[in-house]
C-alpha cells in the first residue's frame, strides 16, 4: 500500500458494509456497499431507491460483511460483482443456508 493510500485510508476509517439482497431463495441478487446498512436496507425494502431493486423486488438482506476501510469494502464489492452466480450463492449459503432475511437480526 502506498504512503498516499495509507493516508487516505486513515481519513476514511469508519464502518462500511458490502451486502447482498435477494428477491427470494436463489432469486435475483443485488450487491451493494454502504456506510449505513440498516438505513440502506430500509430504503431498498420501502422502494425509496429507484432502479434495479425496486423494479425486481430485491428486498431481502441475505448476506453482509463489515469493513473499517471504505476502499476495502469497495474492492470486495467489485470482486463479488464479477463472480459467477454459483459462487455468490455458495457465499450466501455458507452463512445463511435458509436464505433468511437478516435485516431483523441487525443490531449495528
N, CA, C and O atoms as CSV, one atom per row, in Angstrom:
chain,resi,resn,atom,element,x,y,z
A,1,UNK,N,N,0.867,-1.179,0.000
A,1,UNK,CA,C,0.000,0.000,0.000
A,1,UNK,C,C,0.906,1.231,0.000
A,1,UNK,O,O,1.835,1.315,0.803
A,2,UNK,N,N,0.648,2.165,-0.875
A,2,UNK,CA,C,1.456,3.375,-0.971
A,2,UNK,C,C,1.206,4.287,0.223
A,2,UNK,O,O,0.204,4.163,0.927
A,3,UNK,N,N,2.155,5.215,0.432
A,3,UNK,CA,C,2.014,6.173,1.529
A,3,UNK,C,C,0.726,6.971,1.375
A,3,UNK,O,O,-0.005,7.165,2.346
A,4,UNK,N,N,0.444,7.435,0.153
A,4,UNK,CA,C,-0.766,8.223,-0.092
A,4,UNK,C,C,-2.005,7.415,0.249
A,4,UNK,O,O,-2.932,7.928,0.877
A,5,UNK,N,N,-2.027,6.151,-0.163
A,5,UNK,CA,C,-3.182,5.286,0.123
A,5,UNK,C,C,-3.356,5.108,1.632
A,5,UNK,O,O,-4.478,5.102,2.137
A,6,UNK,N,N,-2.224,4.961,2.356
A,6,UNK,CA,C,-2.303,4.819,3.811
A,6,UNK,C,C,-2.906,6.067,4.438
A,6,UNK,O,O,-3.736,5.974,5.342
A,7,UNK,N,N,-2.492,7.223,3.963
A,7,UNK,CA,C,-3.035,8.479,4.480
A,7,UNK,C,C,-4.529,8.578,4.181
A,7,UNK,O,O,-5.312,8.957,5.052
A,8,UNK,N,N,-4.924,8.244,2.961
A,8,UNK,CA,C,-6.335,8.288,2.590
A,8,UNK,C,C,-7.139,7.316,3.442
A,8,UNK,O,O,-8.250,7.631,3.866
A,9,UNK,N,N,-6.576,6.127,3.695
A,9,UNK,CA,C,-7.284,5.125,4.491
A,9,UNK,C,C,-7.546,5.628,5.898
A,9,UNK,O,O,-8.624,5.402,6.447
A,10,UNK,N,N,-6.580,6.301,6.482
A,10,UNK,CA,C,-6.772,6.827,7.830
A,10,UNK,C,C,-7.915,7.827,7.863
A,10,UNK,O,O,-8.633,7.929,8.857
A,11,UNK,N,N,-8.080,8.561,6.780
A,11,UNK,CA,C,-9.151,9.549,6.709
A,11,UNK,C,C,-10.494,8.920,6.362
A,11,UNK,O,O,-11.527,9.578,6.481
A,12,UNK,N,N,-10.500,7.675,5.940
A,12,UNK,CA,C,-11.734,7.009,5.515
A,12,UNK,C,C,-12.082,5.829,6.393
A,12,UNK,O,O,-12.765,4.901,5.958
A,13,UNK,N,N,-11.616,5.862,7.622
A,13,UNK,CA,C,-11.929,4.783,8.554
A,13,UNK,C,C,-13.336,5.012,9.102
A,13,UNK,O,O,-13.768,6.148,9.295
A,14,UNK,N,N,-14.014,3.946,9.339
A,14,UNK,CA,C,-15.376,4.026,9.847
A,14,UNK,C,C,-15.968,2.640,9.831
A,14,UNK,O,O,-15.271,1.650,10.053
A,15,UNK,N,N,-17.251,2.572,9.568
A,15,UNK,CA,C,-17.927,1.286,9.485
A,15,UNK,C,C,-18.638,1.231,8.144
A,15,UNK,O,O,-19.547,2.014,7.869
A,16,UNK,N,N,-18.206,0.297,7.320
A,16,UNK,CA,C,-18.729,0.149,5.968
A,16,UNK,C,C,-19.147,-1.300,5.760
A,16,UNK,O,O,-18.648,-2.209,6.424
A,17,UNK,N,N,-20.060,-1.495,4.837
A,17,UNK,CA,C,-20.607,-2.823,4.604
A,17,UNK,C,C,-20.730,-3.102,3.115
A,17,UNK,O,O,-21.048,-2.213,2.324
A,18,UNK,N,N,-20.474,-4.354,2.746
A,18,UNK,CA,C,-20.935,-4.846,1.452
A,18,UNK,C,C,-22.115,-5.734,1.805
A,18,UNK,O,O,-22.128,-6.375,2.856
A,19,UNK,N,N,-23.092,-5.768,0.934
A,19,UNK,CA,C,-24.282,-6.543,1.249
A,19,UNK,C,C,-24.859,-7.157,-0.009
A,19,UNK,O,O,-24.657,-6.667,-1.121
A,20,UNK,N,N,-25.586,-8.247,0.201
A,20,UNK,CA,C,-26.286,-8.908,-0.904
A,20,UNK,C,C,-27.761,-8.977,-0.536
A,20,UNK,O,O,-28.130,-9.470,0.530
A,21,UNK,N,N,-28.586,-8.478,-1.431
A,21,UNK,CA,C,-30.040,-8.588,-1.307
A,21,UNK,C,C,-30.525,-9.629,-2.311
A,21,UNK,O,O,-29.915,-9.820,-3.363
A,22,UNK,N,N,-31.617,-10.293,-1.981
A,22,UNK,CA,C,-32.211,-11.283,-2.883
A,22,UNK,C,C,-33.718,-11.090,-2.934
A,22,UNK,O,O,-34.336,-10.644,-1.967
A,23,UNK,N,N,-34.291,-11.429,-4.069
A,23,UNK,CA,C,-35.748,-11.350,-4.204
A,23,UNK,C,C,-36.408,-12.530,-3.493
A,23,UNK,O,O,-37.513,-12.403,-2.965
A,24,UNK,N,N,-35.729,-13.675,-3.481
A,24,UNK,CA,C,-36.182,-14.909,-2.823
A,24,UNK,C,C,-35.009,-15.877,-2.870
A,24,UNK,O,O,-33.959,-15.548,-3.421
A,25,UNK,N,N,-35.170,-17.048,-2.308
A,25,UNK,CA,C,-34.109,-18.060,-2.362
A,25,UNK,C,C,-33.759,-18.346,-3.820
A,25,UNK,O,O,-34.636,-18.628,-4.636
A,26,UNK,N,N,-32.479,-18.272,-4.131
A,26,UNK,CA,C,-31.975,-18.482,-5.500
A,26,UNK,C,C,-32.591,-17.519,-6.514
A,26,UNK,O,O,-32.591,-17.797,-7.714
A,27,UNK,N,N,-33.110,-16.399,-6.039
A,27,UNK,CA,C,-33.727,-15.415,-6.926
A,27,UNK,C,C,-32.740,-14.372,-7.431
A,27,UNK,O,O,-31.531,-14.601,-7.466
A,28,UNK,N,N,-33.265,-13.251,-7.811
A,28,UNK,CA,C,-32.461,-12.145,-8.310
A,28,UNK,C,C,-31.609,-11.584,-7.176
A,28,UNK,O,O,-32.090,-11.413,-6.055
A,29,UNK,N,N,-30.337,-11.296,-7.472
A,29,UNK,CA,C,-29.406,-10.789,-6.476
A,29,UNK,C,C,-28.989,-9.358,-6.786
A,29,UNK,O,O,-28.924,-8.947,-7.944
A,30,UNK,N,N,-28.710,-8.613,-5.726
A,30,UNK,CA,C,-28.167,-7.255,-5.847
A,30,UNK,C,C,-27.034,-7.128,-4.841
A,30,UNK,O,O,-27.184,-7.515,-3.682
A,31,UNK,N,N,-25.906,-6.589,-5.276
A,31,UNK,CA,C,-24.748,-6.407,-4.407
A,31,UNK,C,C,-24.463,-4.918,-4.296
A,31,UNK,O,O,-24.406,-4.213,-5.303
A,32,UNK,N,N,-24.283,-4.441,-3.064
A,32,UNK,CA,C,-24.026,-3.026,-2.856
A,32,UNK,C,C,-23.032,-2.782,-1.738
A,32,UNK,O,O,-22.603,-3.714,-1.058
A,33,UNK,N,N,-22.670,-1.521,-1.555
A,33,UNK,CA,C,-21.770,-1.089,-0.491
A,33,UNK,C,C,-22.381,0.147,0.161
A,33,UNK,O,O,-22.991,0.973,-0.519
A,34,UNK,N,N,-22.220,0.277,1.471
A,34,UNK,CA,C,-22.819,1.404,2.188
A,34,UNK,C,C,-22.083,1.645,3.499
A,34,UNK,O,O,-21.334,0.791,3.972
A,35,UNK,N,N,-22.307,2.808,4.071
A,35,UNK,CA,C,-21.775,3.077,5.412
A,35,UNK,C,C,-22.890,3.045,6.457
A,35,UNK,O,O,-22.638,3.292,7.637
A,36,UNK,N,N,-24.102,2.748,6.041
A,36,UNK,CA,C,-25.240,2.650,6.954
A,36,UNK,C,C,-26.156,1.527,6.518
A,36,UNK,O,O,-27.129,1.755,5.800
A,37,UNK,N,N,-25.848,0.318,6.949
A,37,UNK,CA,C,-26.567,-0.859,6.443
A,37,UNK,C,C,-28.047,-0.844,6.788
A,37,UNK,O,O,-28.881,-1.107,5.921
A,38,UNK,N,N,-28.390,-0.545,8.028
A,38,UNK,CA,C,-29.808,-0.532,8.421
A,38,UNK,C,C,-30.609,0.445,7.560
A,38,UNK,O,O,-31.665,0.099,7.031
A,39,UNK,N,N,-30.101,1.648,7.429
A,39,UNK,CA,C,-30.795,2.686,6.660
A,39,UNK,C,C,-30.883,2.307,5.182
A,39,UNK,O,O,-31.913,2.511,4.540
A,40,UNK,N,N,-29.794,1.757,4.654
A,40,UNK,CA,C,-29.766,1.407,3.231
A,40,UNK,C,C,-30.737,0.264,2.917
A,40,UNK,O,O,-31.458,0.319,1.921
A,41,UNK,N,N,-30.754,-0.758,3.755
A,41,UNK,CA,C,-31.666,-1.882,3.528
A,41,UNK,C,C,-33.112,-1.409,3.659
A,41,UNK,O,O,-33.977,-1.818,2.885
A,42,UNK,N,N,-33.370,-0.551,4.634
A,42,UNK,CA,C,-34.710,0.004,4.797
A,42,UNK,C,C,-35.138,0.767,3.539
A,42,UNK,O,O,-36.288,0.671,3.110
A,43,UNK,N,N,-34.219,1.516,2.959
A,43,UNK,CA,C,-34.526,2.248,1.727
A,43,UNK,C,C,-34.860,1.291,0.585
A,43,UNK,O,O,-35.779,1.546,-0.193
A,44,UNK,N,N,-34.118,0.193,0.485
A,44,UNK,CA,C,-34.421,-0.812,-0.547
A,44,UNK,C,C,-35.785,-1.455,-0.284
A,44,UNK,O,O,-36.592,-1.595,-1.203
A,45,UNK,N,N,-36.042,-1.843,0.955
A,45,UNK,CA,C,-37.300,-2.523,1.298
A,45,UNK,C,C,-38.525,-1.661,1.021
A,45,UNK,O,O,-39.583,-2.170,0.649
A,46,UNK,N,N,-38.377,-0.364,1.204
A,46,UNK,CA,C,-39.503,0.551,1.012
A,46,UNK,C,C,-39.495,1.230,-0.359
A,46,UNK,O,O,-40.185,2.225,-0.580
A,47,UNK,N,N,-38.705,0.674,-1.266
A,47,UNK,CA,C,-38.611,1.182,-2.646
A,47,UNK,C,C,-38.294,2.670,-2.704
A,47,UNK,O,O,-38.780,3.380,-3.584
A,48,UNK,N,N,-37.481,3.136,-1.768
A,48,UNK,CA,C,-37.046,4.529,-1.779
A,48,UNK,C,C,-35.867,4.727,-2.722
A,48,UNK,O,O,-35.495,5.855,-3.043
A,49,UNK,N,N,-35.290,3.619,-3.158
A,49,UNK,CA,C,-34.165,3.642,-4.092
A,49,UNK,C,C,-34.701,3.238,-5.459
A,49,UNK,O,O,-34.924,2.052,-5.704
A,50,UNK,N,N,-34.911,4.196,-6.352
A,50,UNK,CA,C,-35.430,3.828,-7.669
A,50,UNK,C,C,-34.394,3.019,-8.439
A,50,UNK,O,O,-33.191,3.246,-8.307
A,51,UNK,N,N,-34.864,2.092,-9.229
A,51,UNK,CA,C,-33.942,1.312,-10.047
A,51,UNK,C,C,-34.124,-0.183,-9.883
A,51,UNK,O,O,-35.233,-0.685,-9.701
A,52,UNK,N,N,-33.010,-0.872,-9.952
A,52,UNK,CA,C,-32.984,-2.332,-10.023
A,52,UNK,C,C,-33.744,-3.011,-8.887
A,52,UNK,O,O,-34.600,-3.860,-9.136
A,53,UNK,N,N,-33.438,-2.640,-7.629
A,53,UNK,CA,C,-34.038,-3.363,-6.500
A,53,UNK,C,C,-35.541,-3.155,-6.409
A,53,UNK,O,O,-36.272,-4.076,-6.046
A,54,UNK,N,N,-36.006,-1.966,-6.733
A,54,UNK,CA,C,-37.454,-1.743,-6.690
A,54,UNK,C,C,-38.134,-2.394,-7.897
A,54,UNK,O,O,-39.232,-2.937,-7.771
A,55,UNK,N,N,-37.497,-2.342,-9.044
A,55,UNK,CA,C,-38.071,-2.933,-10.257
A,55,UNK,C,C,-38.246,-4.450,-10.135
A,55,UNK,O,O,-39.244,-5.009,-10.591
A,56,UNK,N,N,-37.256,-5.110,-9.510
A,56,UNK,CA,C,-37.271,-6.575,-9.431
A,56,UNK,C,C,-37.599,-7.101,-8.021
A,56,UNK,O,O,-37.417,-8.289,-7.752
A,57,UNK,N,N,-38.071,-6.240,-7.137
A,57,UNK,CA,C,-38.455,-6.618,-5.765
A,57,UNK,C,C,-37.347,-7.377,-5.033
A,57,UNK,O,O,-37.577,-8.435,-4.448
A,58,UNK,N,N,-36.154,-6.814,-5.079
A,58,UNK,CA,C,-35.000,-7.403,-4.417
A,58,UNK,C,C,-34.861,-6.708,-3.065
A,58,UNK,O,O,-34.237,-5.651,-2.968
A,59,UNK,N,N,-35.446,-7.306,-2.016
A,59,UNK,CA,C,-35.566,-6.630,-0.729
A,59,UNK,C,C,-35.011,-7.389,0.466
A,59,UNK,O,O,-34.926,-6.816,1.552
A,60,UNK,N,N,-34.637,-8.630,0.318
A,60,UNK,CA,C,-34.212,-9.440,1.461
A,60,UNK,C,C,-32.697,-9.417,1.626
A,60,UNK,O,O,-31.961,-9.804,0.718
A,61,UNK,N,N,-32.235,-8.962,2.784
A,61,UNK,CA,C,-30.813,-8.964,3.092
A,61,UNK,C,C,-30.404,-10.391,3.440
A,61,UNK,O,O,-30.820,-10.927,4.467
A,62,UNK,N,N,-29.588,-11.004,2.582
A,62,UNK,CA,C,-29.210,-12.397,2.802
A,62,UNK,C,C,-27.738,-12.565,3.164
A,62,UNK,O,O,-27.322,-13.652,3.565
A,63,UNK,N,N,-26.942,-11.495,3.027
A,63,UNK,CA,C,-25.521,-11.590,3.332
A,63,UNK,C,C,-24.952,-10.193,3.508
A,63,UNK,O,O,-25.370,-9.252,2.834
A,64,UNK,N,N,-23.986,-10.063,4.428
A,64,UNK,CA,C,-23.243,-8.811,4.539
A,64,UNK,C,C,-21.895,-9.053,5.198
A,64,UNK,O,O,-21.702,-10.033,5.917
A,65,UNK,N,N,-20.975,-8.149,4.941
A,65,UNK,CA,C,-19.659,-8.154,5.562
A,65,UNK,C,C,-19.377,-6.738,6.042
A,65,UNK,O,O,-19.807,-5.766,5.420
A,66,UNK,N,N,-18.657,-6.629,7.144
A,66,UNK,CA,C,-18.327,-5.333,7.742
A,66,UNK,C,C,-16.852,-5.005,7.475
A,66,UNK,O,O,-15.993,-5.884,7.546
A,67,UNK,N,N,-16.568,-3.744,7.171
A,67,UNK,CA,C,-15.210,-3.270,6.921
A,67,UNK,C,C,-14.972,-1.963,7.655
A,67,UNK,O,O,-15.902,-1.199,7.912
A,68,UNK,N,N,-13.721,-1.721,7.988
A,68,UNK,CA,C,-13.340,-0.457,8.617
A,68,UNK,C,C,-12.856,0.564,7.603
A,68,UNK,O,O,-12.799,1.758,7.897
A,69,UNK,N,N,-12.510,0.101,6.417
A,69,UNK,CA,C,-11.949,0.976,5.384
A,69,UNK,C,C,-12.841,0.923,4.143
A,69,UNK,O,O,-13.121,-0.155,3.619
A,70,UNK,N,N,-13.278,2.080,3.683
A,70,UNK,CA,C,-14.169,2.144,2.517
A,70,UNK,C,C,-13.524,1.550,1.273
A,70,UNK,O,O,-14.207,0.938,0.452
A,71,UNK,N,N,-12.210,1.726,1.129
A,71,UNK,CA,C,-11.533,1.187,-0.057
A,71,UNK,C,C,-11.571,-0.337,-0.068
A,71,UNK,O,O,-11.737,-0.947,-1.124
A,72,UNK,N,N,-11.420,-0.950,1.094
A,72,UNK,CA,C,-11.516,-2.412,1.183
A,72,UNK,C,C,-12.926,-2.882,0.854
A,72,UNK,O,O,-13.102,-3.884,0.162
A,73,UNK,N,N,-13.924,-2.168,1.344
A,73,UNK,CA,C,-15.320,-2.534,1.084
A,73,UNK,C,C,-15.636,-2.420,-0.408
A,73,UNK,O,O,-16.261,-3.311,-0.983
A,74,UNK,N,N,-15.210,-1.339,-1.022
A,74,UNK,CA,C,-15.474,-1.146,-2.456
A,74,UNK,C,C,-14.757,-2.212,-3.286
A,74,UNK,O,O,-15.321,-2.743,-4.243
A,75,UNK,N,N,-13.522,-2.519,-2.918
A,75,UNK,CA,C,-12.773,-3.549,-3.648
A,75,UNK,C,C,-13.479,-4.898,-3.544
A,75,UNK,O,O,-13.579,-5.623,-4.534
A,76,UNK,N,N,-13.966,-5.235,-2.361
A,76,UNK,CA,C,-14.671,-6.506,-2.160
A,76,UNK,C,C,-15.971,-6.541,-2.968
A,76,UNK,O,O,-16.291,-7.550,-3.595
A,77,UNK,N,N,-16.717,-5.429,-2.948
A,77,UNK,CA,C,-17.953,-5.356,-3.732
A,77,UNK,C,C,-17.662,-5.596,-5.208
A,77,UNK,O,O,-18.362,-6.369,-5.862
A,78,UNK,N,N,-16.652,-4.950,-5.726
A,78,UNK,CA,C,-16.312,-5.101,-7.151
A,78,UNK,C,C,-15.906,-6.530,-7.478
A,78,UNK,O,O,-16.267,-7.063,-8.527
A,79,UNK,N,N,-15.140,-7.158,-6.557
A,79,UNK,CA,C,-14.739,-8.554,-6.790
A,79,UNK,C,C,-15.953,-9.470,-6.849
A,79,UNK,O,O,-16.085,-10.279,-7.767
A,80,UNK,N,N,-16.834,-9.340,-5.868
A,80,UNK,CA,C,-18.007,-10.216,-5.817
A,80,UNK,C,C,-18.909,-10.007,-7.032
A,80,UNK,O,O,-19.472,-10.966,-7.560
A,81,UNK,N,N,-19.047,-8.767,-7.473
A,81,UNK,CA,C,-19.891,-8.499,-8.646
A,81,UNK,C,C,-19.388,-9.216,-9.888
A,81,UNK,O,O,-20.175,-9.522,-10.784
A,82,UNK,N,N,-18.098,-9.489,-9.954
A,82,UNK,CA,C,-17.516,-10.176,-11.113
A,82,UNK,C,C,-17.621,-11.699,-11.018
A,82,UNK,O,O,-17.384,-12.406,-11.998
A,83,UNK,N,N,-17.976,-12.196,-9.837
A,83,UNK,CA,C,-18.064,-13.640,-9.633
A,83,UNK,C,C,-19.181,-14.264,-10.459
A,83,UNK,O,O,-20.128,-13.597,-10.874
A,84,UNK,N,N,-19.037,-15.563,-10.683
A,84,UNK,CA,C,-20.122,-16.348,-11.268
A,84,UNK,C,C,-21.266,-16.409,-10.262
A,84,UNK,O,O,-21.044,-16.339,-9.054
A,85,UNK,N,N,-22.461,-16.536,-10.756
A,85,UNK,CA,C,-23.647,-16.603,-9.891
A,85,UNK,C,C,-23.532,-17.740,-8.864
A,85,UNK,O,O,-23.889,-17.563,-7.699
A,86,UNK,N,N,-23.042,-18.883,-9.290
A,86,UNK,CA,C,-22.913,-20.040,-8.389
A,86,UNK,C,C,-22.011,-19.716,-7.200
A,86,UNK,O,O,-22.273,-20.174,-6.088
A,87,UNK,N,N,-20.964,-18.942,-7.416
A,87,UNK,CA,C,-20.059,-18.570,-6.318
A,87,UNK,C,C,-20.769,-17.644,-5.333
A,87,UNK,O,O,-20.570,-17.749,-4.122
A,88,UNK,N,N,-21.591,-16.743,-5.850
A,88,UNK,CA,C,-22.346,-15.830,-4.979
A,88,UNK,C,C,-23.336,-16.614,-4.120
A,88,UNK,O,O,-23.482,-16.344,-2.928
A,89,UNK,N,N,-24.002,-17.568,-4.722
A,89,UNK,CA,C,-24.959,-18.394,-3.984
A,89,UNK,C,C,-24.231,-19.210,-2.917
A,89,UNK,O,O,-24.725,-19.354,-1.799
A,90,UNK,N,N,-23.068,-19.740,-3.258
A,90,UNK,CA,C,-22.283,-20.500,-2.284
A,90,UNK,C,C,-21.871,-19.606,-1.108
A,90,UNK,O,O,-21.912,-20.039,0.043
A,91,UNK,N,N,-21.481,-18.376,-1.392
A,91,UNK,CA,C,-21.114,-17.431,-0.336
A,91,UNK,C,C,-22.293,-17.192,0.608
A,91,UNK,O,O,-22.132,-17.216,1.829
A,92,UNK,N,N,-23.457,-16.966,0.048
A,92,UNK,CA,C,-24.659,-16.740,0.856
A,92,UNK,C,C,-24.962,-17.971,1.706
A,92,UNK,O,O,-25.201,-17.857,2.908
A,93,UNK,N,N,-24.950,-19.133,1.086
A,93,UNK,CA,C,-25.373,-20.351,1.771
A,93,UNK,C,C,-24.398,-20.832,2.844
A,93,UNK,O,O,-24.786,-21.606,3.719
A,94,UNK,N,N,-23.139,-20.390,2.795
A,94,UNK,CA,C,-22.187,-20.741,3.851
A,94,UNK,C,C,-22.623,-20.157,5.192
A,94,UNK,O,O,-22.499,-20.811,6.227
A,95,UNK,N,N,-23.128,-18.936,5.173
A,95,UNK,CA,C,-23.505,-18.297,6.435
A,95,UNK,C,C,-25.018,-18.194,6.626
A,95,UNK,O,O,-25.483,-17.938,7.736
A,96,UNK,N,N,-25.782,-18.388,5.567
A,96,UNK,CA,C,-27.233,-18.241,5.650
A,96,UNK,C,C,-27.916,-19.292,4.771
A,96,UNK,O,O,-28.538,-18.949,3.766
A,97,UNK,N,N,-27.801,-20.567,5.146
A,97,UNK,CA,C,-28.330,-21.639,4.291
A,97,UNK,C,C,-29.835,-21.589,4.065
A,97,UNK,O,O,-30.327,-22.125,3.072
A,98,UNK,N,N,-30.564,-20.960,4.961
A,98,UNK,CA,C,-32.018,-20.859,4.809
A,98,UNK,C,C,-32.442,-19.614,4.027
A,98,UNK,O,O,-33.628,-19.427,3.754
A,99,UNK,N,N,-31.488,-18.774,3.672
A,99,UNK,CA,C,-31.759,-17.524,2.969
A,99,UNK,C,C,-32.723,-16.638,3.770
A,99,UNK,O,O,-33.588,-15.971,3.202
A,100,UNK,N,N,-32.558,-16.643,5.104
A,100,UNK,CA,C,-33.387,-15.781,5.955
A,100,UNK,C,C,-33.076,-14.315,5.671
A,100,UNK,O,O,-31.957,-13.974,5.288
A,101,UNK,N,N,-34.056,-13.467,5.858
A,101,UNK,CA,C,-33.845,-12.025,5.762
A,101,UNK,C,C,-33.137,-11.600,7.045
A,101,UNK,O,O,-33.728,-11.650,8.124
A,102,UNK,N,N,-31.897,-11.190,6.939
A,102,UNK,CA,C,-31.073,-10.861,8.097
A,102,UNK,C,C,-31.353,-9.478,8.661
A,102,UNK,O,O,-30.798,-9.109,9.696
A,103,UNK,N,N,-32.189,-8.724,8.010
A,103,UNK,CA,C,-32.476,-7.363,8.441
A,103,UNK,C,C,-32.970,-7.311,9.884
A,103,UNK,O,O,-32.579,-6.427,10.645
A,104,UNK,N,N,-33.822,-8.252,10.257
A,104,UNK,CA,C,-34.382,-8.232,11.615
A,104,UNK,C,C,-33.337,-8.628,12.661
A,104,UNK,O,O,-33.538,-8.370,13.847
A,105,UNK,N,N,-32.230,-9.247,12.252
A,105,UNK,CA,C,-31.169,-9.658,13.179
A,105,UNK,C,C,-30.164,-8.537,13.445
A,105,UNK,O,O,-29.363,-8.629,14.375
A,106,UNK,N,N,-30.203,-7.491,12.640
A,106,UNK,CA,C,-29.176,-6.452,12.731
A,106,UNK,C,C,-29.306,-5.607,13.984
A,106,UNK,O,O,-30.383,-5.113,14.318
A,107,UNK,N,N,-28.202,-5.457,14.655
A,107,UNK,CA,C,-28.081,-4.548,15.788
A,107,UNK,C,C,-26.745,-3.859,15.653
A,107,UNK,O,O,-25.822,-4.124,16.423
A,108,UNK,N,N,-26.637,-2.978,14.682
A,108,UNK,CA,C,-25.348,-2.367,14.357
A,108,UNK,C,C,-25.062,-1.151,15.185
A,108,UNK,O,O,-24.013,-0.528,15.025
